[in-house]
């Protein structure tokens, strides 16, 4: 019923930047929380950043990444600066209608940081 479409991933050199976008369509017009997760090969999916009325960040991205949202467009963004090889992963967006909801997931977008 709700579809999340991600874009903005790609290949970038160390120290470079990317901006990810995730837009929702469907019958639900508003969301309590939006977030970004990532998963590298052989590792568990981990929270990168989330936003409700305020933003939270994982320690490994604090000061480098910025999450923002546009409620009118049901879209969340992740501005990623000073990227390094450890940031290489598939990035997934997640939207929740309530705090306790498991949420909806995007299809994932590949981010590769390599020289």
RODO-2510 file (C-alpha; in nm, 4 decimals, decimal comma):
residues 115
     n   res          X          Y          Z
     1     x     0,0000     0,0000     0,0000
     2     x     0,2936     0,2326     0,0696
     3     x     0,5868     0,2403    -0,1686
     4     x     0,9221     0,3994    -0,0891
     5     x     1,1534     0,4869    -0,3770
     6     x     1,5188     0,5677    -0,3133
     7     x     1,7693     0,7477    -0,5308
     8     x     2,1079     0,9175    -0,5138
     9     x     2,3467     0,6301    -0,4572
    10     x     2,6561     0,5696    -0,6631
    11     x     3,0341     0,5586    -0,6708
    12     x     3,2292     0,8349    -0,4995
    13     x     3,5940     0,8920    -0,4057
    14     x     3,7050     0,9107    -0,0418
    15     x     3,6302     1,2547     0,0957
    16     x     3,3467     1,3065    -0,1497
    17     x     2,9764     1,3657    -0,0972
    18     x     2,6421     1,2183    -0,1967
    19     x     2,2815     1,3034    -0,1203
    20     x     2,0267     1,0256    -0,0886
    21     x     1,6532     1,0791    -0,1310
    22     x     1,3563     0,8622    -0,0387
    23     x     0,9992     0,9476    -0,1327
    24     x     0,6806     0,7707    -0,0247
    25     x     0,3627     0,7265    -0,2226
    26     x     0,0334     0,5620    -0,1299
    27     x    -0,2647     0,6123     0,0966
    28     x    -0,0684     0,7288     0,4030
    29     x    -0,0063     1,1015     0,3857
    30     x     0,2068     1,1582     0,6956
    31     x     0,4704     0,9727     0,8959
    32     x     0,5894     0,9928     1,2552
    33     x     0,9494     0,9020     1,1833
    34     x     1,1824     0,8639     0,8893
    35     x     1,5220     0,7042     0,8991
    36     x     1,8192     0,5695     0,7112
    37     x     1,9843     0,2328     0,7670
    38     x     2,2751     0,0670     0,5939
    39     x     2,4011    -0,2851     0,5464
    40     x     2,7458    -0,3898     0,4303
    41     x     2,8231    -0,7427     0,3053
    42     x     2,8423    -0,9891     0,5931
    43     x     2,7173    -0,7347     0,8467
    44     x     2,3876    -0,6597     1,0156
    45     x     2,1710    -0,3707     0,9088
    46     x     2,2446    -0,0693     1,1277
    47     x     2,0769     0,2615     1,1967
    48     x     2,2510     0,5606     1,0417
    49     x     2,0150     0,8473     1,1265
    50     x     1,6514     0,9139     1,2081
    51     x     1,4241     1,2148     1,2314
    52     x     1,0964     1,2950     1,4022
    53     x     1,0745     1,6457     1,5461
    54     x     1,4506     1,6198     1,5981
    55     x     1,7408     1,4287     1,4477
    56     x     1,9569     1,1506     1,5845
    57     x     2,2770     1,0060     1,4412
    58     x     2,4951     0,7045     1,4864
    59     x     2,8345     0,7913     1,6316
    60     x     3,0164     0,6825     1,3181
    61     x     2,8439     0,9461     1,1019
    62     x     2,7956     1,2315     1,3488
    63     x     2,9389     1,5525     1,2105
    64     x     2,9542     1,4153     0,8564
    65     x     2,5929     1,3256     0,7668
    66     x     2,2777     1,5348     0,7886
    67     x     1,9227     1,4010     0,7763
    68     x     1,6288     1,6206     0,6770
    69     x     1,2667     1,5778     0,5747
    70     x     1,0071     1,7496     0,3611
    71     x     0,6670     1,6545     0,4988
    72     x     0,4770     1,8106     0,2096
    73     x     0,6575     1,5745    -0,0278
    74     x     0,6788     1,2771     0,2113
    75     x     1,0493     1,2721     0,1423
    76     x     1,3571     1,2194     0,3559
    77     x     1,7120     1,3118     0,2587
    78     x     2,0551     1,2093     0,3759
    79     x     2,3397     1,4443     0,2953
    80     x     2,6650     1,2514     0,3252
    81     x     2,9956     1,4369     0,3399
    82     x     3,3539     1,3291     0,4033
    83     x     3,2759     0,9774     0,2900
    84     x     3,5237     0,6986     0,3556
    85     x     3,5530     0,3342     0,2584
    86     x     3,3749     0,2228     0,5767
    87     x     3,0601     0,3958     0,4497
    88     x     3,0320     0,1512     0,1601
    89     x     2,6982    -0,0274     0,1970
    90     x     2,3451    -0,0553     0,0689
    91     x     2,1416     0,2244     0,2222
    92     x     1,7738     0,1748     0,3040
    93     x     1,5115     0,4266     0,4079
    94     x     1,2396     0,3435     0,6591
    95     x     0,9173     0,5311     0,7340
    96     x     0,6965     0,4763     1,0384
    97     x     0,3435     0,5938     1,1106
    98     x     0,3986     0,5380     1,4857
    99     x     0,7016     0,4925     1,7091
   100     x     0,6182     0,1271     1,7742
   101     x     0,5542     0,0444     1,4087
   102     x     0,8048    -0,1693     1,2210
   103     x     0,7635     0,0658     0,9273
   104     x     0,7979     0,0514     0,5520
   105     x     1,1258    -0,0077     0,3709
   106     x     1,2737     0,1260     0,0519
   107     x     1,4399    -0,0992    -0,2043
   108     x     1,7914     0,0108    -0,1122
   109     x     2,0525     0,2115    -0,2982
   110     x     2,4199     0,1184    -0,3287
   111     x     2,6845     0,3590    -0,2019
   112     x     3,0425     0,2706    -0,2889
   113     x     3,3367     0,4772    -0,1651
   114     x     3,6563     0,3866    -0,3460
   115     x     3,9617     0,5472    -0,4968
***
